[in-house]
Amino acid sequence: MIRIKRIYDPVEESDGRRILVDRLWPRGVTKEKAAIHEWMKEVAPSHELRKWYHEQGNFDEFEDSYRKELMGDDAKIPLLQQLRKWADEGTVTLLYSAKDDKRNQAVVLAELLRGMKDD
């Protein structure tokens, strides 16, 4: 099972494996408070894409570009496969720091990972 959650929300036992998918460490969050199992900044949007999105704010283009970054980089495929494997074994919660809970990289990543199950 794949869930998404803001890193600032309380840790819950039902979170399962907590994976931070931000490139930068979230402001004001200690490592203890984050209680993450992994920090997979390698699957976060590139610095350039993140900066572009913050300047332009076009989520549809961001989503398309981010998917291309993920699927077009051979080094990222094993990481995506590992996330999918963990999700098959139990609950994986993708953690993000963005304020918008509907338009962020974790939403895109979760959708992509859910689609991998059918492959």
Secondary structure, 3 states (H helix, E strand, C coil): CEEEEECCCCCCHHHCEEEECCCCCCCCCCHHHHCCCEECHHHCCCHHHHHHHHHHCCHHHHHHHHHHHHHCCCCCHHHHHHHHHHHHHCCEEEEECCCCCCCCHHHHHHHHHHHHCCC
